[in-house]
Amino acid sequence: MPKVPFWAQILLGLVLGVVLGWAARNWDVAWLGTTLTKIGEIFVQLLKLAVAPLVFFAITISITNLRNVHNAARLATRTLLWFMATSLIAVAIGLVIGLLTNPGSGTGLSAKDAAKPDTQGSWLDFLTGIIPTDVITPFTELKVLQIVFMAVVVGIAALKLGEKAEPILNLGESVLALLQKALWWIIRLAPIGTIGLIGTAIKDYGWDLIGSYATFTADIYIGCALVLFGVYPLLLGTVAKVNPIQFFKGAWPAIQLAFVSRSSVGTMPLTQKVTERLGVPKEYASFAVPFGSTTKMDGCASIYPAIAAIFVGEFFHVDMGIKEYLLIVFVSVIGSAATAGLTGATVMLTLTLSTLGLPLEGVGLLLAIDPILDMMRTATNVAGQAVIPVLVSAKEKILDREAFATARSFSIEEADDTAAEPRVTAPREPATAS
């Protein structure tokens, strides 16, 4: 529906999903429930299909693009420091909300509702699992952290080779453009995917489940909202000296797609597009956004594990003190790459619970409600992935403030048509050895 704004299509998908999911659950329409499930599964499967090659080529090319940016090392360092600083703020907000509301008390759930997850994260797996045993398995088994590692190595090696690597880099840029074009087609299907994903959630769980997790659900949404509409605007206004409302006007297409797709990596091309339209130089945005899509997770890796750990501790009557809360902070700031930008945050949660010595069965309590929570978490993630490049660009005085001031929401068709267009910027000196 090219004449209907994308946000309206998404909203229509949300409404239809709720109505059809309610009908399938209350009227016991088996074929409708199956159809909704399949639509949602196919949409997520299409996103995951593009994840592995997209992450590899996006990060490889993003690193090599830094050679065209002055003070590249300082830009990269400041970006990572801001990633960690905002994660620290987010996890602190999550802890405060959890301690004030006691989300694990009075849920009406019992121990039989708890179950260990099929997969879990551990520090040993996190540290040793970064390095792949071969170059094929990370792509076939979608081990995103290993793909990131290989992409970083290839990107740095290409920088060292210089001109000898140009043919490979040209090929990589062409492959990345092809992948992004294909992903735009998948993104256009988001309103249909929304019907399936939301409809399945309502069909499987209904409103009764939300009632059992009312406090926990409210905590996650309030915590994410405080970061999304409180912390980020404050940083934009005080650090970057820009209008936060103007930021949301420009970034809204990516934020709304993240909400329904529940995938930071799947939203990455759109996130990069809105970041560039907000005045961030293309060479820097092509580095910061891909890295943020796999490591910058304020919703999934900071707010969620903090509140979830308090929930599990209270449910199993395990007392936690200052040491445990500091461990939550440590895991959230250092281990956020474990979430890898995919739907769900089970790996990060199991990593947090195992570090605290809390029962992993607690994950089973939260899996049922996870799809509803993941929408707001991912929207927060993606907003943060756009905020940090704006902050750093402003501090480095490379932000195009005129472009920022005129940034606006745009249709998916516009983004698709301009996906491969180079951004016109003033020529810069190549990055120095620093």
C-alpha positions as CSV (number, residue, x, y, z in Angstrom):
1,M,0.0,0.0,0.0
2,P,2.4,2.7,-1.2
3,K,0.0,5.6,-0.6
4,V,-0.5,4.6,3.1
5,P,2.2,5.8,5.5
6,F,4.4,3.0,6.9
7,W,3.5,3.8,10.5
8,A,-0.2,3.5,9.6
9,Q,0.4,0.1,8.0
10,I,2.2,-1.1,11.1
11,L,-0.7,0.3,13.3
12,L,-3.2,-1.5,11.1
13,G,-1.2,-4.7,11.4
14,L,-1.1,-4.4,15.2
15,V,-4.9,-3.9,15.4
16,L,-5.7,-6.8,13.0
17,G,-3.2,-9.0,14.8
18,V,-4.9,-8.4,18.1
19,V,-8.4,-8.9,16.7
20,L,-7.5,-12.1,14.8
21,G,-5.5,-13.5,17.7
22,W,-8.4,-12.9,20.0
23,A,-10.8,-14.5,17.6
24,A,-8.6,-17.6,17.2
25,R,-8.3,-18.0,20.9
26,N,-11.8,-17.3,22.0
27,W,-13.6,-19.0,19.1
28,D,-11.1,-21.8,18.9
29,V,-10.5,-21.3,15.2
30,A,-7.6,-23.8,14.6
31,W,-6.9,-22.8,11.0
32,L,-6.7,-19.1,11.9
33,G,-4.3,-19.8,14.7
34,T,-2.1,-21.9,12.5
35,T,-2.1,-19.2,9.8
36,L,-1.1,-16.5,12.2
37,T,1.7,-18.6,13.6
38,K,3.1,-19.5,10.1
39,I,2.9,-15.8,9.0
40,G,4.9,-14.7,12.1
41,E,7.4,-17.6,11.7
42,I,8.0,-16.9,8.0
43,F,8.6,-13.2,8.7
44,V,11.2,-13.9,11.4
45,Q,12.8,-16.6,9.3
46,L,13.2,-14.2,6.5
47,L,14.9,-11.7,8.8
48,K,17.2,-14.4,10.2
49,L,18.1,-15.5,6.7
50,A,19.7,-12.2,6.0
51,V,21.4,-11.8,9.4
52,A,24.6,-13.8,9.0
53,P,25.9,-12.4,5.7
54,L,24.5,-8.9,6.5
55,V,26.4,-8.7,9.9
56,F,29.6,-10.0,8.3
57,F,29.7,-7.6,5.3
58,A,28.3,-4.7,7.2
59,I,30.9,-4.8,10.0
60,T,33.8,-5.6,7.6
61,I,32.9,-2.7,5.3
62,S,32.2,-0.4,8.3
63,I,35.7,-0.9,9.7
64,T,37.4,-0.3,6.3
65,N,35.2,2.9,5.9
66,L,36.9,4.3,8.9
67,R,40.0,4.9,6.8
68,N,38.1,7.8,5.3
69,V,37.3,9.4,8.6
70,H,39.6,11.8,10.4
71,N,40.5,10.6,14.0
72,A,38.9,7.2,13.4
73,A,40.4,5.7,16.5
74,R,39.0,8.4,18.7
75,L,35.6,8.1,17.1
76,A,35.6,4.3,17.7
77,T,36.7,4.7,21.3
78,R,34.2,7.4,22.1
79,T,31.4,5.3,20.6
80,L,32.2,2.3,22.7
81,L,32.5,4.4,25.8
82,W,29.1,5.9,25.2
83,F,27.7,2.4,24.6
84,M,28.9,1.4,28.1
85,A,27.9,4.7,29.8
86,T,24.3,4.5,28.5
87,S,24.1,0.8,29.4
88,L,25.2,1.7,32.9
89,I,22.4,4.3,33.2
90,A,19.8,1.8,31.8
91,V,20.7,-1.0,34.2
92,A,20.6,1.4,37.1
93,I,17.1,2.4,36.1
94,G,16.1,-1.2,35.8
95,L,17.4,-2.0,39.3
96,V,15.6,1.0,40.9
97,I,12.3,0.0,39.3
98,G,12.7,-3.6,40.3
99,L,13.5,-2.8,43.9
100,L,10.6,-0.4,44.2
101,T,7.9,-2.6,42.7
102,N,8.9,-6.2,43.8
103,P,7.8,-7.8,40.4
104,G,8.2,-11.4,41.6
105,S,5.8,-11.1,44.5
106,G,2.1,-12.0,44.2
107,T,2.2,-13.3,40.6
108,G,-0.1,-16.3,41.2
109,L,2.4,-18.5,39.4
110,S,3.8,-21.7,40.9
111,A,7.0,-23.6,40.7
112,K,5.5,-25.9,38.0
113,D,5.5,-23.0,35.7
114,A,9.3,-22.8,35.9
115,A,11.6,-24.7,33.6
116,K,15.2,-24.6,32.5
117,P,15.7,-23.3,28.9
118,D,17.1,-25.5,26.2
119,T,20.1,-23.2,25.7
120,Q,21.9,-21.0,28.2
121,G,24.7,-18.5,28.4
122,S,27.8,-18.8,30.5
123,W,31.0,-16.7,30.8
124,L,33.1,-19.6,29.6
125,D,30.9,-20.0,26.5
126,F,30.9,-16.2,26.1
127,L,34.7,-15.9,26.2
128,T,35.6,-19.1,24.3
129,G,32.6,-18.9,21.9
130,I,33.8,-15.7,20.4
131,I,36.5,-17.5,18.3
132,P,35.0,-20.0,15.8
133,T,36.4,-23.4,15.1
134,D,35.8,-23.0,11.4
135,V,34.4,-20.4,9.0
136,I,31.2,-22.2,8.0
137,T,29.5,-23.1,11.3
138,P,28.9,-19.5,12.5
139,F,26.9,-18.8,9.4
140,T,24.9,-22.1,9.3
141,E,24.2,-22.0,13.1
142,L,23.8,-18.2,13.3
143,K,26.5,-17.6,15.9
144,V,26.5,-13.9,15.5
145,L,29.2,-13.1,18.0
146,Q,31.6,-15.4,16.0
147,I,30.5,-13.7,12.8
148,V,31.3,-10.3,14.4
149,F,34.8,-11.6,15.4
150,M,35.6,-12.8,11.9
151,A,34.3,-9.6,10.4
152,V,36.5,-7.5,12.7
153,V,39.6,-9.6,11.8
154,V,38.9,-9.3,8.1
155,G,38.2,-5.6,8.3
156,I,41.4,-4.9,10.2
157,A,43.4,-7.1,7.8
158,A,42.0,-5.3,4.8
159,L,43.0,-2.0,6.3
160,K,46.6,-3.3,6.8
161,L,46.7,-4.6,3.2
162,G,45.7,-1.3,1.7
163,E,45.4,-1.3,-2.1
164,K,45.8,-5.0,-2.4
165,A,42.5,-5.5,-0.6
166,E,40.5,-3.1,-2.8
167,P,39.1,-5.8,-5.1
168,I,37.7,-7.7,-2.1
169,L,36.3,-4.6,-0.6
170,N,34.6,-3.6,-3.8
171,L,33.1,-7.0,-4.0
172,G,32.0,-6.8,-0.3
173,E,30.4,-3.4,-0.9
174,S,28.4,-4.8,-3.8
175,V,27.3,-7.9,-1.8
176,L,26.3,-5.6,1.1
177,A,24.2,-3.4,-1.3
178,L,22.5,-6.6,-2.6
179,L,21.8,-7.9,0.9
180,Q,20.4,-4.5,1.9
181,K,18.1,-4.3,-1.1
182,A,16.8,-7.8,-0.4
183,L,16.3,-6.8,3.3
184,W,14.2,-3.8,2.2
185,W,11.8,-6.2,0.5
186,I,11.5,-8.1,3.8
187,I,11.0,-4.9,5.7
188,R,8.1,-3.9,3.4
189,L,6.4,-7.1,4.7
190,A,6.6,-5.9,8.3
191,P,2.9,-4.9,8.5
192,I,1.9,-8.5,7.4
193,G,4.5,-10.0,9.8
194,T,3.1,-7.8,12.6
195,I,-0.4,-9.5,12.1
196,G,1.2,-12.9,12.5
197,L,3.5,-12.1,15.5
198,I,1.0,-10.1,17.5
199,G,-1.9,-12.4,16.6
200,T,0.2,-15.5,17.7
201,A,1.0,-13.8,21.0
202,I,-2.6,-13.1,21.8
203,K,-3.8,-16.5,20.6
204,D,-1.2,-18.4,22.7
205,Y,-1.3,-16.3,25.9
206,G,-4.4,-14.1,25.9
207,W,-4.8,-11.3,28.3
208,D,-4.9,-13.6,31.4
209,L,-1.1,-14.2,31.1
210,I,-0.4,-10.4,31.0
211,G,-2.5,-10.2,34.2
212,S,-0.2,-12.7,35.9
213,Y,2.9,-10.7,34.9
214,A,1.2,-7.3,35.2
215,T,3.9,-5.7,37.5
216,F,6.8,-7.3,35.6
217,T,5.4,-6.2,32.2
218,A,4.7,-2.7,33.5
219,D,8.3,-2.5,34.9
220,I,9.9,-3.4,31.6
221,Y,7.8,-1.0,29.6
222,I,8.2,1.8,32.1
223,G,12.0,1.2,32.4
224,C,12.4,1.2,28.6
225,A,10.2,4.3,28.3
226,L,12.3,6.2,30.8
227,V,15.4,5.5,28.8
228,L,13.8,6.0,25.4
229,F,11.9,9.2,26.3
230,G,13.8,10.4,29.3
231,V,17.5,9.5,29.2
232,Y,18.1,9.8,25.5
233,P,16.3,13.2,25.1
234,L,18.3,14.5,28.1
235,L,21.6,13.4,26.5
236,L,20.6,14.8,23.1
237,G,19.7,18.1,24.6
238,T,22.6,18.6,27.1
239,V,25.4,16.7,25.3
240,A,24.7,17.0,21.6
241,K,22.8,20.4,22.0
242,V,20.1,19.2,19.5
243,N,16.3,19.1,19.6
244,P,15.2,15.7,20.9
245,I,11.8,16.0,19.2
246,Q,13.6,16.5,15.9
247,F,15.6,13.3,16.6
248,F,12.4,11.2,17.1
249,K,10.9,12.7,13.9
250,G,13.9,11.4,12.0
251,A,14.5,8.1,13.8
252,W,10.8,7.0,14.2
253,P,10.7,4.7,11.1
254,A,13.5,2.6,12.6
255,I,12.0,2.6,16.1
256,Q,8.6,1.5,14.9
257,L,10.1,-1.3,12.7
258,A,12.1,-2.5,15.7
259,F,9.0,-2.6,17.8
260,V,7.2,-5.1,15.5
261,S,10.1,-7.0,14.1
262,R,11.9,-7.5,17.5
263,S,15.3,-7.6,15.7
264,S,18.0,-5.0,15.9
265,V,20.0,-6.6,13.1
266,G,16.9,-6.9,10.9
267,T,16.3,-3.2,11.5
268,M,20.0,-2.3,10.9
269,P,19.7,-0.9,7.3
270,L,16.9,1.3,8.3
271,T,18.6,2.4,11.5
272,Q,21.7,3.4,9.5
273,K,19.5,5.3,7.0
274,V,17.8,7.4,9.6
275,T,21.1,8.0,11.4
276,E,22.6,9.4,8.2
277,R,19.5,11.5,7.6
278,L,20.0,13.0,11.1
279,G,23.3,14.4,9.9
280,V,25.8,11.7,11.0
281,P,28.5,11.2,8.3
282,K,28.0,8.1,6.2
283,E,31.5,6.8,6.9
284,Y,31.0,7.0,10.6
285,A,27.4,5.8,10.7
286,S,28.4,2.7,8.7
287,F,30.7,1.8,11.6
288,A,28.7,2.8,14.6
289,V,25.3,1.4,13.6
290,P,26.4,-2.2,12.6
291,F,28.4,-2.4,15.8
292,G,25.5,-1.1,17.9
293,S,23.1,-3.5,16.3
294,T,25.1,-6.4,17.8
295,T,26.4,-4.9,21.0
296,K,24.3,-1.9,22.0
297,M,21.2,-3.3,23.9
298,D,19.9,-1.0,26.6
299,G,16.5,-2.8,26.5
300,C,17.5,-6.4,26.2
301,A,20.9,-6.4,28.0
302,S,20.4,-3.7,30.7
303,I,16.8,-3.0,31.8
304,Y,15.4,-6.5,31.2
305,P,18.0,-8.7,33.0
306,A,18.1,-6.3,36.0
307,I,14.3,-6.5,36.5
308,A,14.2,-10.2,35.5
309,A,16.9,-11.1,38.0
310,I,15.0,-9.4,40.8
311,F,11.8,-11.1,39.6
312,V,13.4,-14.6,39.7
313,G,15.1,-13.9,43.1
314,E,11.8,-12.9,44.7
315,F,9.9,-15.8,43.1
316,F,12.3,-18.4,44.5
317,H,12.8,-16.4,47.8
318,V,16.5,-15.8,47.2
319,D,17.8,-12.7,49.0
320,M,20.2,-10.5,47.1
321,G,22.4,-7.8,48.3
322,I,24.8,-5.1,47.1
323,K,27.2,-7.7,45.7
324,E,24.5,-9.3,43.5
325,Y,23.3,-5.9,42.3
326,L,26.9,-4.9,41.3
327,L,27.2,-8.2,39.5
328,I,24.0,-7.4,37.5
329,V,25.6,-4.1,36.5
330,F,28.8,-5.8,35.5
331,V,27.1,-8.5,33.4
332,S,24.8,-5.9,31.7
333,V,27.7,-3.5,30.7
334,I,30.2,-6.2,29.7
335,G,28.1,-9.0,28.5
336,S,25.6,-7.2,26.3
337,A,27.2,-8.6,23.1
338,A,25.7,-12.0,24.1
339,T,22.3,-10.8,22.9
340,A,23.6,-10.5,19.4
341,G,20.7,-8.4,18.1
342,L,18.3,-11.3,17.5
343,T,14.8,-11.6,18.8
344,G,14.6,-12.6,22.5
345,A,17.1,-12.1,25.3
346,T,17.3,-15.7,26.7
347,V,21.1,-16.0,26.5
348,M,21.6,-12.7,28.3
349,L,19.2,-13.6,31.0
350,T,20.7,-17.1,31.6
351,L,24.1,-15.4,31.7
352,T,22.9,-13.0,34.4
353,L,21.1,-15.7,36.5
354,S,24.1,-18.1,36.3
355,T,26.5,-15.3,37.4
356,L,24.2,-14.5,40.4
357,G,23.6,-18.2,41.3
358,L,19.9,-17.9,40.7
359,P,17.8,-20.8,39.5
360,L,17.8,-21.1,35.7
361,E,14.3,-22.5,35.9
362,G,13.3,-18.9,36.4
363,V,13.8,-18.4,32.6
364,G,10.9,-20.7,32.0
365,L,8.7,-18.3,34.0
366,L,9.5,-15.4,31.6
367,L,9.5,-17.1,28.2
368,A,5.8,-17.0,27.8
369,I,5.6,-13.2,28.2
370,D,8.8,-12.6,26.3
371,P,7.3,-11.7,22.8
372,I,5.3,-8.9,24.4
373,L,8.3,-7.5,26.3
374,D,10.7,-7.9,23.4
375,M,8.9,-5.3,21.3
376,M,9.5,-2.5,23.7
377,R,13.0,-3.7,24.5
378,T,14.1,-3.8,20.8
379,A,12.6,-0.4,20.2
380,T,14.8,1.0,23.0
381,N,17.8,-0.9,21.6
382,V,17.4,0.6,18.2
383,A,16.8,4.1,19.5
384,G,20.0,3.9,21.4
385,Q,21.9,2.7,18.4
386,A,20.9,5.9,16.6
387,V,21.4,8.2,19.6
388,I,25.0,7.4,20.2
389,P,26.3,8.3,16.7
390,V,24.5,11.6,16.9
391,L,26.1,12.3,20.3
392,V,29.6,11.4,19.2
393,S,29.2,13.3,15.9
394,A,28.1,16.4,17.8
395,K,30.9,16.2,20.3
396,E,33.4,15.7,17.4
397,K,31.9,18.6,15.5
398,I,31.2,16.4,12.4
399,L,27.4,16.4,12.8
400,D,25.5,18.1,9.9
401,R,23.2,20.2,12.1
402,E,21.3,21.5,9.0
403,A,20.5,18.0,8.0
404,F,19.5,17.1,11.6
405,A,17.2,20.2,11.7
406,T,15.4,19.1,8.5
407,A,15.2,15.4,9.2
408,R,11.8,13.9,8.9
409,S,10.0,10.6,9.0
410,F,9.9,9.0,5.6
411,S,8.2,6.0,3.9
412,I,9.8,2.6,3.4
413,E,9.6,3.3,-0.4
414,E,11.8,6.4,0.0
415,A,14.3,4.6,2.2
416,D,14.4,1.7,-0.3
417,D,15.0,4.0,-3.3
418,T,17.9,5.8,-1.6
419,A,19.4,2.8,0.2
420,A,22.4,2.6,-2.2
421,E,22.9,6.3,-2.7
422,P,26.2,7.6,-1.3
423,R,26.0,10.5,1.0
424,V,27.6,13.7,-0.3
425,T,30.1,14.9,2.3
426,A,33.1,17.2,2.2
427,P,36.3,15.3,1.5
428,R,38.2,14.3,4.6
429,E,41.8,13.4,5.3
430,P,42.4,9.7,5.8
431,A,42.6,8.4,9.3
432,T,46.0,8.7,10.9
433,A,47.8,6.0,12.8
434,S,46.1,7.2,16.0
